Amino acid sequence: MRPASGRNNAVYLGNYHEVAKEVVTNWFPNVEPTLSVPRPLGYIIPAKYQDVVETLLGHDIKVEIFAKDIHLEIESYQIKEIEPARLDYLPPQKIEVEKKKLQTIIKRGDFYVSCAQWGANLVPCLFEPQSQYGFIRYWKFKLVPEVGDIFPFYRFVGEKTLPLIPYKDWQR
């Protein structure tokens, strides 16, 4: 970890035209990743995670839905080691995963989030289990797995044409 560098910032206080000087000691302008993964074409979300889909829609992330069942090869993560966070809104203290290729049937009604859209840089940050900013942080989504479990969001990296239609929550 690099030492913090001080930076003076002027803070304007309302209409009083007073300036207060503040030294920001924990300023790290050059964030460096500790883990990088190749971006998939998209992520597959099982239909039971409607609350995740609602959150995505609230952030203007385009979501599609599978119009019929399809047999796909997908990438998944099997949990090798996990130490859950002690508090909500924090990532797991430790999580180790192993990427696996699986053949599975994606059901009609499951969701798909493409990584070729506005917000494409945000999408992997939300779906990767080792991300510091992912859905796994929030207890309300019930995503913290046990050792040996397969993480519920799959990565699609294949070349098959997917039977997708735009998703619209008609109750919204």
C-alpha positions in Angstrom: 0.0 0.0 0.0 1.3 3.4 -0.9 1.5 6.2 1.7 -1.4 8.6 1.6 -0.6 11.9 0.0 -2.0 15.2 1.4 -4.1 17.4 -0.9 -5.5 20.8 -0.1 -9.1 21.3 -1.1 -10.9 24.6 -0.7 -14.4 24.2 0.6 -16.9 27.0 0.0 -19.4 27.5 2.8 -22.7 28.8 1.4 -23.0 32.4 0.3 -20.7 33.7 3.0 -17.7 33.7 0.6 -15.6 32.1 3.3 -13.0 29.5 2.4 -12.1 26.7 4.7 -8.9 24.7 4.0 -9.0 21.0 4.5 -6.2 18.5 4.1 -7.4 15.1 2.7 -4.9 12.6 3.9 -6.3 9.4 2.4 -6.3 10.4 -1.2 -5.5 7.7 -3.7 -6.0 9.0 -7.2 -4.5 6.0 -9.0 -6.5 3.0 -8.0 -4.9 -0.3 -9.0 -6.9 -3.5 -9.3 -5.9 -6.5 -7.2 -7.8 -9.0 -9.4 -8.8 -8.8 -13.1 -11.1 -11.2 -15.0 -11.9 -11.2 -18.7 -15.3 -9.7 -19.4 -17.8 -12.2 -20.6 -20.4 -11.5 -23.3 -23.0 -11.4 -20.5 -24.4 -12.8 -17.3 -27.3 -15.2 -16.8 -29.4 -14.6 -13.7 -31.9 -17.3 -12.5 -35.5 -16.1 -12.5 -35.8 -16.3 -8.7 -33.4 -13.2 -8.4 -36.1 -10.7 -9.5 -34.9 -8.3 -6.8 -31.4 -8.2 -8.5 -33.2 -7.5 -11.8 -35.2 -4.7 -10.3 -32.0 -3.1 -9.0 -30.4 -3.3 -12.4 -33.4 -1.7 -14.1 -33.3 1.1 -11.5 -29.8 1.8 -12.7 -30.8 1.8 -16.4 -29.0 -1.5 -17.1 -30.7 -3.3 -20.0 -32.0 -6.7 -19.0 -33.3 -9.4 -21.4 -35.3 -12.6 -20.7 -34.9 -16.1 -22.2 -38.0 -16.8 -24.4 -37.4 -20.6 -24.3 -35.3 -23.2 -22.6 -31.8 -23.6 -24.1 -28.9 -25.9 -23.5 -25.7 -23.8 -23.0 -22.1 -24.1 -22.0 -21.5 -21.5 -19.4 -18.7 -20.5 -17.0 -19.5 -20.7 -13.3 -17.7 -20.2 -10.1 -17.4 -22.9 -7.5 -16.7 -21.6 -4.0 -13.4 -23.1 -2.6 -13.2 -20.9 0.6 -15.3 -18.2 2.1 -15.4 -16.1 5.2 -18.6 -14.0 5.1 -18.6 -10.3 6.0 -19.6 -9.5 9.6 -21.8 -6.6 8.5 -24.2 -6.0 5.7 -23.0 -3.8 2.8 -19.4 -5.3 3.0 -17.9 -7.9 0.7 -16.8 -11.2 2.2 -13.7 -11.1 4.3 -12.2 -13.8 2.1 -13.5 -15.6 -0.9 -11.7 -18.0 -3.2 -13.4 -19.4 -6.3 -12.6 -21.9 -9.1 -13.9 -21.2 -12.5 -15.7 -24.2 -14.1 -17.3 -24.8 -17.5 -20.7 -26.4 -17.2 -23.3 -27.7 -19.6 -26.7 -26.6 -18.3 -30.2 -25.8 -19.4 -31.1 -22.2 -19.0 -34.8 -22.0 -18.4 -37.4 -19.8 -20.1 -37.9 -16.8 -17.8 -34.2 -16.6 -16.7 -32.6 -13.2 -17.2 -29.6 -12.1 -19.3 -27.5 -9.0 -18.9 -25.3 -8.2 -21.8 -21.8 -6.7 -21.3 -22.3 -4.8 -24.6 -24.4 -1.9 -23.4 -24.3 1.4 -21.6 -22.9 0.6 -18.1 -20.8 -2.3 -19.4 -18.0 -1.5 -17.0 -20.5 -1.7 -14.1 -22.0 -5.1 -15.0 -19.0 -7.3 -14.1 -18.4 -5.3 -10.9 -21.9 -6.3 -9.8 -21.9 -9.9 -10.8 -18.4 -11.2 -10.0 -18.3 -12.9 -6.6 -14.9 -11.5 -5.8 -15.7 -7.9 -6.6 -15.5 -5.4 -3.8 -18.7 -3.7 -5.2 -20.8 -6.7 -6.2 -24.3 -7.8 -5.3 -22.7 -10.4 -2.9 -22.2 -7.5 -0.4 -25.9 -7.0 0.2 -27.6 -9.5 2.5 -31.0 -8.8 1.1 -30.1 -10.7 -2.1 -29.1 -13.8 -0.2 -26.0 -14.5 -2.4 -23.4 -15.5 0.1 -22.6 -19.1 -0.7 -21.2 -22.0 1.2 -18.0 -23.8 0.4 -18.6 -26.1 -2.6 -21.6 -24.2 -3.9 -21.8 -22.9 -7.4 -22.3 -19.1 -7.4 -25.8 -18.5 -8.9 -24.9 -16.0 -11.6 -23.3 -17.6 -14.7 -21.0 -16.1 -17.3 -21.8 -16.6 -21.0 -18.8 -16.6 -23.3 -20.2 -18.8 -26.1 -21.0 -18.2 -29.7 -24.6 -19.5 -29.7 -27.4 -17.2 -30.6 -29.6 -16.7 -27.5 -33.4 -16.8 -27.6 -33.8 -13.4 -25.9 -36.5 -10.8 -25.8 -36.3 -7.4 -24.0 -37.5 -7.6 -20.4 -40.1 -5.2 -19.2 -41.6 -5.5 -15.7 -45.2 -4.8 -16.5 -46.0 -4.2 -12.8 -43.7 -1.1 -12.7 
